[in-house]
Amino acid sequence: MEFSDGDSKQKMLEYIILIILKVSPTQKVSSLHIQKEIFLLIKFHPDIKNFYNFIKHYKGPFSRDVEESIRNPFYLENCWTYLPPKKTDKLSGGFVSITPTGLEIYESFIDNVNAIDDKELKDSLVHLLSGIDIVATIYGDLSNEELLLLIYKAFPKYVEKSNLYYQLDNKKSILAHQLFEKGRISEEKCESLSRGQ
């Protein structure tokens, strides 16, 4: 899959957000979740790995491009709604919900992918769709705190500027047991996370 310019990258980013919203197990997806799910996706998907820059941020890995696209999409206007966080919500970054227009655009996108004749392009897009589905299935129903704990443990360099890490570290045993109960980590990993490893 080739992307030669910023417009193509922006359009793909907006489609990734749309797909995350569609396949998410929840009706409203936090901005934090979208940020972290795209971060996880690009870590493991070779076609988009170098397109989106994530920096160290007080809420873990953060991309300005992703944030701007969530709040002000350029290509996929009216495909989702963004609701800012309540004043007491210091973690979520707000919530995003897919709209009926977004559902139509999603279905059209899937139909277009299925109709592609170019095997390499089609395989690449199907691989990307599968990756988004896997990430959303594994991480989509985690709380923001559970997700951040896993991110910080898997990618410790993103702890550096975090103002939340120590709060999460104080709750690590509770969060680890919640992750174990949800079947996201093994008993051994639960014990390890509880000990701060």
LINBELLIN-V979435 format. One record per residue. N is the residue number from 1. PSI is psi in radians with two decimals (NA if undefined). BURIAL is I if it has 24 or more other C-alpha atoms within 12 Angstrom, else O. D_CENTER is the distance of its C-alpha to the mean C-alpha in Angstrom with 2 decimals. Layout:
n;psi;burial;d_center
N;PSI;BURIAL;D_CENTER
N;PSI;BURIAL;D_CENTER
//
This chain:
n;psi;burial;d_center
1;2.13;O;20.61
2;2.34;O;21.99
3;2.01;O;20.70
4;-0.24;O;23.64
5;2.96;O;22.82
6;-0.59;O;20.44
7;-0.75;O;20.73
8;-0.70;O;19.47
9;-0.71;I;16.45
10;-0.77;I;15.78
11;-0.75;I;16.39
12;-0.72;I;14.08
13;-0.78;I;11.16
14;-0.65;I;12.18
15;-0.65;I;12.52
16;-0.78;I;9.05
17;-0.80;I;7.98
18;-0.77;I;11.01
19;-0.73;I;10.40
20;-0.79;I;7.15
21;-0.67;I;9.53
22;-0.74;I;12.34
23;-0.10;I;11.40
24;2.49;I;9.82
25;-0.10;O;12.67
26;2.70;O;12.95
27;-0.61;O;14.58
28;2.28;I;12.91
29;2.28;I;9.26
30;2.64;I;9.20
31;-0.68;I;8.31
32;-0.77;I;7.51
33;-0.78;I;4.95
34;-0.79;I;3.37
35;-0.88;I;4.60
36;-0.62;I;4.11
37;-0.68;I;1.88
38;-0.69;I;3.82
39;-0.83;I;6.15
40;-0.70;I;6.77
41;-0.81;I;7.27
42;-0.39;I;9.59
43;-0.46;I;11.32
44;-0.02;O;12.66
45;2.00;I;13.10
46;-0.49;O;16.41
47;-0.43;I;16.46
48;0.09;I;13.69
49;-0.68;O;13.83
50;0.16;O;15.99
51;-0.57;I;14.91
52;2.23;I;12.45
53;2.17;O;13.71
54;2.33;I;12.00
55;2.89;O;14.69
56;2.35;O;15.73
57;2.88;I;15.36
58;-0.20;I;16.62
59;0.61;I;13.25
60;-2.81;I;12.22
61;2.34;I;10.53
62;2.42;I;10.51
63;2.17;I;10.92
64;-0.65;O;13.59
65;-0.76;I;13.00
66;-0.80;I;9.52
67;-0.81;I;11.24
68;-0.69;O;14.29
69;-0.61;I;12.83
70;-0.82;I;11.35
71;-0.62;I;14.80
72;1.29;O;17.04
73;2.49;I;16.15
74;-0.78;O;19.04
75;-0.63;O;19.22
76;0.93;I;17.66
77;2.52;O;19.48
78;0.28;I;19.86
79;-0.31;I;17.09
80;2.80;I;15.22
81;2.48;I;16.49
82;2.22;I;15.22
83;2.07;O;17.01
84;2.72;O;17.49
85;2.69;O;17.48
86;2.77;O;20.85
87;-0.53;O;22.96
88;-0.16;O;22.71
89;1.82;O;18.88
90;0.06;O;18.13
91;-0.75;I;14.67
92;-0.58;I;12.35
93;0.16;I;12.78
94;3.10;I;13.73
95;2.59;I;12.60
96;2.38;I;11.92
97;2.45;I;13.84
98;2.53;I;14.71
99;2.95;O;18.41
100;-0.66;O;21.18
101;-0.73;O;21.16
102;-0.70;I;17.50
103;-0.72;I;18.47
104;-0.77;O;21.41
105;-0.69;I;19.60
106;-0.87;I;17.15
107;-0.71;O;20.30
108;-0.72;O;22.06
109;-0.81;I;19.39
110;-0.75;O;19.58
111;-0.74;O;23.37
112;-0.70;O;23.44
113;-0.78;O;21.52
114;-0.44;O;24.01
115;-0.05;O;26.89
116;2.30;O;26.19
117;-0.54;O;29.24
118;1.86;O;27.98
119;-0.75;O;27.07
120;-0.80;O;25.15
121;-0.80;O;22.94
122;-0.81;O;22.50
123;-0.70;O;21.69
124;-0.77;O;19.08
125;-0.69;I;17.34
126;-0.69;I;17.76
127;-0.78;O;16.31
128;-0.81;I;13.15
129;-0.74;I;13.06
130;-0.73;O;13.78
131;-0.76;I;11.05
132;-0.76;I;8.38
133;-0.74;I;10.65
134;-0.83;I;11.02
135;-0.78;I;7.54
136;-0.66;I;7.42
137;-0.75;O;11.00
138;-0.74;I;10.89
139;-0.25;I;8.35
140;-0.53;I;8.23
141;0.19;I;11.64
142;2.64;I;11.57
143;2.84;I;12.74
144;-0.70;I;11.16
145;-0.75;I;13.98
146;-0.78;I;13.56
147;-0.81;I;10.00
148;-0.70;I;11.36
149;-0.79;I;14.48
150;-0.73;I;13.04
151;-0.83;I;11.24
152;-0.64;I;14.58
153;-0.63;I;16.65
154;-0.53;O;15.04
155;1.26;O;14.84
156;-0.35;O;17.76
157;-0.34;O;18.30
158;0.02;I;15.53
159;-0.48;I;17.79
160;-0.84;O;20.37
161;0.11;O;19.66
162;2.33;I;18.00
163;0.08;O;20.11
164;-0.32;I;18.30
165;-0.81;I;18.75
166;-0.55;O;22.36
167;-0.76;O;21.76
168;-0.65;I;19.29
169;-0.61;I;21.78
170;-0.40;O;24.47
171;0.16;O;22.62
172;-0.63;I;21.50
173;-0.78;I;24.04
174;-0.82;O;23.08
175;-0.71;I;19.32
176;-0.73;I;20.21
177;-0.62;I;22.47
178;-0.74;I;19.95
179;-0.68;I;17.59
180;-0.78;I;20.76
181;-0.53;O;21.83
182;-0.06;O;18.62
183;0.34;O;19.34
184;-0.37;I;16.32
185;2.76;I;18.72
186;2.94;O;22.38
187;-0.67;O;25.25
188;-0.79;O;25.89
189;-0.65;I;22.37
190;-0.84;I;22.76
191;-0.69;O;26.05
192;-0.83;O;24.77
193;-0.67;I;21.95
194;-0.55;I;24.59
195;-0.10;O;26.83
196;0.39;I;24.25
197;NA;O;24.01
//
